[in-house]
Amino acid sequence: MMVLSLQTIDPSHARYLEKHASKAEIKYAVFCDAGSSGIRIKVYELIVGVHAPIKVSDVKELDVPKPNKAKPGLSAFADSVSDIGSYLDDLIDSAKKVVPADRQASTPIYLYATAGMRLLEDDEKNAVINEVNQLLSDESFSPFHFEKDFVKIISGQEEALYGWITVNFLKGIFSQKTSGGSCGALDLGGASTQNTFRTRKDSALVTFEPTLAGKTYPVFAHSYLSYGVNEARQSYYEYLVTKQGSDCKKIISHCHNDGYEEEVKINDKDYLLIGKYNGVLCKKAIRNKIFCNDPDIEECPFIVQPKLMGIFYGFSAIYYALNDVEMLKTDDDIVTVPQIKNSTDTFCAKPLEDVDTSVYGPDIMYGVCFQLNYIYELLKDGYNVHEEFFTLHVAKDLNGFELSWVLGAMLEATKVL
């Protein structure tokens, strides 16, 4: 068993270790979340050997000094892979300041990329991944333990599964003596959206059967690429041009507050987007373009989506949009689909001049009305939730950890569960 001075680890874990010093072993893991719009680096401290399976109290996300994130997303380097080194260099240096020097060589570093990289052509994906592999395997660039399969573009289904693992680990589900109830996960990002829930072992819906803490969980996990909020907004803009005419210099958006104006580029043409909010027409446009109501729309992946029932946690863009309009009253709030609709229409019906700009800044105004309407339609017509038997918790954090797929991916990669 490795012995580590308590002065080198997080103070709260140091106190915890004093009680369990005879059984505990400290491990670290460095994890790079390469999303569609940027990359973040996280460092975890794990106390292994005290509990089987590992509990939330055995895991600590350490504070990584800035810079701990960078923009743009990794996919932006498809044509300039030689620039990836300088892009990652400062992040690696920040992680080195957190992991004790004598533990860096045994600390694994992982880089998992998501929807932004999935959208690239195969040769572009390979060029980026090969460059990252070369960099992280170079000890002069990164002192951390690295193996080739530590860098990968995860599938949408894997991203969905990892988000589900995060939620249920933080809820203590895997520490229960019985394999009782679990929570579903709804993750809405910029380029994709994921839904995951436990199902019956004999169900045709089973996508994964992960073994976690010695128990097998049949899980349905699905990801919809190009249905994240940013991609959906662009699809909506293209739909407006199709319906209003590509020769128009101005396009009217019923998914923005009255008085809102923005110069947008759609299919390489410049337009002035003018807000004229109408909740009925906004939702109809989203349904028509994205959720299969328009007979001219040929592709509709949501046709095979099972109806959602049970307890779910919604996070990422779901949290940010609802929190932006002060819909959430607690850190772990329960909201209903009708409440989302009512709050959306109340906020978006305000003319821009009546919106308190000291509370709602330009970044919020840019996208929140479309996002809110999209979230409502995603739940109602995309995920087809069964409102009577559907409970949605919306949160950014749970038990001190950010709700995202990253924690679940780290737990699975390090095999500590």
C-alpha positions in Angstrom: 0.0 0.0 0.0 1.3 3.5 -0.9 1.9 5.9 1.9 1.3 9.6 1.3 1.9 12.6 3.6 -1.4 14.1 4.6 0.1 17.5 3.8 0.0 16.7 0.1 -3.7 16.0 -0.2 -6.9 17.9 0.2 -7.5 18.9 3.8 -11.0 17.4 4.0 -9.7 14.1 2.7 -6.7 14.3 5.1 -9.1 14.3 8.1 -11.0 11.5 6.5 -7.8 9.5 6.0 -6.8 9.8 9.7 -9.8 7.7 10.5 -9.1 5.1 7.9 -5.3 5.2 7.5 -4.8 1.4 7.8 -7.0 0.7 4.8 -6.8 3.7 2.6 -4.9 4.3 -0.6 -4.8 7.6 -2.4 -5.1 7.7 -6.2 -5.4 10.5 -8.7 -6.9 10.8 -12.1 -6.6 13.7 -14.7 -9.5 14.0 -17.1 -9.9 16.3 -20.1 -13.5 16.9 -21.3 -13.1 17.9 -24.9 -16.6 19.3 -25.7 -17.9 20.9 -28.9 -17.1 24.5 -27.8 -14.1 24.0 -25.5 -12.0 21.8 -23.3 -11.8 21.5 -19.5 -9.3 19.7 -17.4 -10.3 18.1 -14.1 -8.3 16.4 -11.4 -9.8 13.8 -9.1 -8.5 12.5 -5.8 -9.8 9.0 -4.9 -9.6 7.2 -1.6 -9.6 3.5 -2.4 -10.0 0.6 0.0 -12.2 2.2 2.7 -15.5 1.4 1.1 -16.6 -1.3 -1.3 -18.0 0.0 -3.5 -16.4 3.5 -3.4 -18.7 6.2 -2.1 -19.2 9.9 -2.9 -17.2 10.7 0.3 -14.2 8.8 -1.2 -14.0 11.1 -4.2 -12.8 14.7 -4.4 -12.6 17.0 -7.4 -9.6 19.2 -6.7 -9.4 22.9 -7.6 -7.2 23.2 -10.7 -5.7 26.6 -11.0 -6.4 28.7 -14.1 -6.1 28.2 -17.0 -8.2 25.0 -16.5 -10.2 25.4 -19.7 -9.7 26.6 -23.2 -11.6 27.5 -26.4 -12.4 26.6 -29.1 -13.3 23.0 -29.1 -10.7 20.4 -30.2 -12.6 19.9 -33.5 -11.5 23.4 -34.6 -7.9 22.1 -35.0 -8.9 19.6 -37.7 -6.9 21.7 -40.3 -4.2 22.8 -37.9 -3.2 19.9 -35.7 0.2 21.3 -35.1 -1.4 24.0 -32.9 -2.9 21.4 -30.5 0.3 21.3 -28.4 0.1 25.0 -27.4 -3.7 24.6 -26.9 -3.1 21.8 -24.3 0.2 22.9 -22.8 -1.2 25.3 -20.2 -3.9 22.9 -19.1 -1.3 20.2 -18.5 0.8 22.6 -16.5 -2.2 23.5 -14.4 -2.9 19.8 -13.6 0.8 19.3 -12.7 0.3 21.9 -9.9 -2.4 19.8 -8.3 -1.1 16.3 -8.5 1.9 15.7 -6.2 5.1 15.4 -8.2 5.9 11.9 -6.9 2.5 10.6 -8.0 2.3 12.1 -11.5 4.0 9.2 -13.3 1.3 6.8 -11.8 -1.6 9.1 -12.4 -3.6 8.4 -15.6 -4.6 11.2 -17.9 -7.6 10.7 -20.1 -9.0 12.8 -22.9 -12.5 12.0 -24.1 -14.1 14.1 -27.0 -17.8 14.4 -27.6 -20.2 15.7 -30.3 -18.0 18.3 -31.8 -15.4 15.7 -32.8 -18.1 13.3 -34.0 -19.2 15.8 -36.6 -15.7 15.7 -38.3 -14.8 13.6 -41.3 -12.9 10.4 -40.5 -9.5 11.6 -41.8 -9.9 14.8 -39.7 -10.8 12.8 -36.6 -7.8 10.6 -37.0 -5.4 13.5 -37.5 -6.6 15.2 -34.3 -6.5 12.0 -32.2 -3.1 11.0 -33.5 -1.7 14.4 -32.6 -3.1 14.2 -29.1 -1.8 10.7 -28.7 1.7 11.8 -29.6 1.6 14.7 -27.2 0.3 12.9 -24.2 2.8 10.0 -24.7 5.7 12.4 -24.7 7.0 12.6 -21.2 8.5 16.0 -21.8 5.0 17.3 -22.6 3.0 15.5 -20.0 4.4 13.6 -16.9 1.2 11.6 -16.4 0.6 7.9 -17.1 -0.7 7.5 -20.6 -1.9 4.6 -22.8 -3.2 4.9 -26.3 -6.8 4.1 -25.5 -6.9 6.9 -22.9 -7.8 9.3 -25.8 -10.9 8.6 -27.7 -14.0 10.1 -29.3 -16.8 8.6 -27.2 -20.0 7.7 -28.9 -23.3 9.4 -28.0 -24.5 6.3 -26.3 -21.4 6.2 -24.1 -21.8 9.9 -23.2 -25.4 9.1 -22.2 -24.3 6.2 -20.1 -21.6 8.1 -18.3 -24.1 10.9 -17.5 -26.4 8.2 -16.0 -23.5 6.8 -13.9 -22.7 10.2 -12.6 -26.3 10.9 -11.4 -26.8 7.5 -9.8 -23.3 7.4 -8.2 -24.0 10.8 -6.6 -27.5 9.6 -5.5 -25.8 6.6 -3.7 -27.6 4.0 -5.9 -24.6 1.9 -6.4 -23.9 1.7 -2.7 -27.3 0.2 -1.9 -27.4 -3.4 -0.7 -30.4 -4.0 -3.0 -30.6 -3.2 -6.7 -33.5 -0.8 -6.2 -34.7 2.2 -8.0 -32.4 4.5 -10.0 -32.8 7.9 -11.7 -32.8 8.7 -15.4 -30.5 11.3 -16.9 -31.3 14.0 -19.4 -28.2 15.9 -20.8 -28.6 18.8 -23.2 -25.4 20.1 -24.7 -24.5 22.4 -27.6 -24.3 19.7 -30.3 -26.2 16.8 -28.9 -28.8 15.7 -26.4 -28.8 12.4 -24.4 -31.4 10.4 -22.4 -30.6 7.4 -20.3 -32.7 5.2 -18.0 -32.7 1.8 -16.4 -35.0 -0.7 -18.1 -35.9 -4.4 -17.7 -33.2 -7.0 -18.5 -35.5 -8.7 -21.1 -36.4 -5.4 -22.8 -35.6 -4.7 -26.4 -34.5 -1.2 -25.3 -31.4 -2.4 -23.5 -28.3 -0.6 -24.9 -25.7 -1.4 -22.3 -25.5 -3.7 -19.3 -22.7 -2.2 -17.3 -21.5 -4.0 -14.1 -21.2 -1.4 -11.4 -20.2 -2.2 -7.8 -20.8 -5.9 -8.6 -24.3 -5.5 -10.0 -25.5 -5.5 -13.6 -27.7 -2.7 -14.8 -29.7 -3.0 -18.0 -29.8 0.5 -19.4 -31.3 2.3 -22.4 -29.0 5.1 -23.6 -29.4 7.2 -26.7 -27.9 10.4 -28.1 -29.2 12.6 -30.8 -26.4 14.2 -32.7 -27.1 17.7 -34.1 -30.0 18.1 -31.6 -28.1 20.1 -29.0 -29.2 23.7 -28.4 -26.7 25.3 -30.7 -27.2 22.9 -33.6 -31.0 23.1 -33.1 -30.9 26.9 -33.2 -29.1 26.8 -36.5 -31.6 24.3 -37.9 -34.4 26.6 -36.8 -32.7 29.6 -38.5 -32.4 27.6 -41.7 -36.1 26.6 -41.5 -37.0 30.3 -41.2 -35.1 31.1 -44.4 -36.8 28.2 -46.2 -40.3 29.4 -45.2 -39.7 33.2 -45.5 -37.5 33.1 -48.6 -33.7 33.1 -49.0 -33.9 36.5 -50.9 -35.2 38.3 -47.8 -32.7 40.5 -46.0 -34.7 40.2 -42.8 -36.3 37.2 -41.2 -38.8 37.2 -38.4 -38.3 34.9 -35.4 -41.3 34.1 -33.2 -38.8 32.5 -30.7 -37.2 35.8 -29.7 -38.5 38.7 -27.6 -40.1 41.7 -29.4 -37.4 44.2 -30.1 -34.6 41.7 -30.4 -32.3 42.1 -33.4 -29.3 40.1 -34.4 -27.2 39.8 -37.5 -26.9 36.1 -38.4 -25.3 34.0 -41.1 -27.4 31.2 -42.5 -26.1 29.1 -45.4 -23.3 31.6 -46.0 -25.8 34.5 -46.4 -26.2 37.4 -44.0 -29.6 38.2 -42.5 -31.0 40.5 -39.9 -33.1 38.4 -37.5 -35.9 40.3 -35.9 -37.7 39.1 -32.8 -41.5 39.0 -32.7 -42.4 36.5 -30.0 -45.4 34.2 -30.4 -45.3 31.2 -28.3 -47.7 29.2 -30.4 -45.9 29.9 -33.7 -42.5 29.4 -32.1 -43.3 26.0 -30.7 -45.0 25.0 -34.0 -41.9 25.9 -36.0 -39.7 23.8 -33.6 -42.1 20.9 -33.9 -42.2 21.1 -37.6 -38.5 21.4 -38.3 -37.1 19.2 -35.5 -39.8 17.0 -34.1 -41.4 15.5 -37.2 -44.6 17.6 -37.7 -43.7 18.9 -41.2 -44.4 16.3 -43.9 -41.5 17.7 -45.9 -39.0 16.7 -43.2 -37.8 13.3 -44.2 -35.5 12.4 -41.3 -36.9 12.0 -37.8 -34.8 10.1 -35.3 -37.3 10.7 -32.4 -39.8 8.3 -33.9 -38.0 5.4 -32.1 -37.7 7.3 -28.8 -39.5 5.5 -25.9 -41.9 7.6 -23.8 -40.0 8.8 -20.6 -41.4 7.9 -17.2 -40.0 7.9 -13.7 -37.5 10.2 -11.9 -35.0 12.0 -14.1 -32.3 14.6 -13.5 -31.9 17.3 -16.2 -28.6 19.2 -16.4 -26.2 21.2 -18.6 -28.2 23.5 -20.9 -31.5 22.4 -19.3 -30.3 23.8 -16.0 -28.7 27.0 -17.4 -31.8 28.0 -19.4 -34.3 27.5 -16.6 -32.0 29.1 -14.1 -31.4 32.1 -16.4 -35.1 33.1 -16.1 -35.1 32.4 -12.4 -37.4 29.4 -12.7 -35.4 27.3 -10.2 -35.9 28.1 -6.6 -33.5 25.6 -5.0 -30.2 23.9 -6.0 -32.2 20.7 -6.8 -35.6 21.8 -7.9 -38.5 19.8 -9.4 -40.2 21.3 -12.4 -43.1 20.2 -14.5 -43.5 20.4 -18.3 -46.5 22.8 -17.9 -44.4 25.0 -15.6 -41.6 25.2 -18.2 -44.2 26.3 -20.8 -45.7 28.9 -18.5 -42.4 30.4 -17.4 -41.2 30.4 -21.0 -44.2 32.3 -22.4 -44.2 34.7 -19.5 -40.5 35.7 -19.9 -40.4 35.6 -23.7 -43.6 37.7 -24.2 -41.9 40.7 -22.6 -40.6 43.2 -25.1 -36.9 43.6 -24.9 -37.2 47.1 -23.5 -39.1 45.7 -20.5 -36.5 43.1 -19.7 -34.2 44.1 -16.7 -30.8 44.1 -18.4 -29.1 44.3 -14.9 -30.5 40.7 -14.3 -30.6 39.4 -17.9 -27.5 40.2 -19.8 -27.0 40.1 -23.6 -25.6 36.5 -23.5 -28.9 35.4 -21.9 -31.0 37.4 -24.3 -29.2 35.9 -27.2 -30.5 32.4 -26.9 -32.7 31.9 -23.8 -36.1 32.2 -25.5 -35.3 29.7 -28.2 -33.6 27.4 -25.7 -36.6 27.5 -23.3 -39.1 26.7 -26.2 -36.7 24.0 -27.5 -36.5 22.4 -24.1 -40.3 22.4 -23.8 -40.7 20.8 -27.2 -37.8 18.3 -26.6 -39.6 17.0 -23.5 -43.1 17.1 -24.9 -42.7 16.0 -28.5 -39.1 14.6 -28.6 -38.8 12.6 -25.5 -42.6 12.3 -25.3 -42.6 12.4 -21.5 -45.6 10.9 -19.6 -46.4 13.9 -17.5 -48.4 12.0 -14.9 -45.5 9.6 -14.2 -42.6 11.8 -14.9 -40.6 13.8 -12.3 -37.8 16.1 -13.5 -35.2 17.4 -11.1 -33.1 20.2 -12.6 -29.7 20.9 -11.1 -26.2 22.0 -11.9 -24.5 20.2 -9.0 -25.3 17.2 -6.8 -23.6 16.4 -3.5 -20.8 18.9 -4.4 -20.1 17.6 -7.9 -21.1 19.0 -11.3 -23.7 17.0 -13.1 -22.2 15.9 -16.4 -20.9 12.8 -18.1 -17.3 13.4 -16.9 -17.4 12.0 -13.4 -19.2 8.9 -14.7 -16.6 8.4 -17.4 -13.7 8.8 -14.9 -15.3 6.2 -12.5 -15.7 3.8 -15.4 -12.2 4.4 -16.8 -10.4 4.0 -13.5 -12.5 0.9 -12.5 -12.9 2.1 -9.0 -16.6 1.3 -8.8 
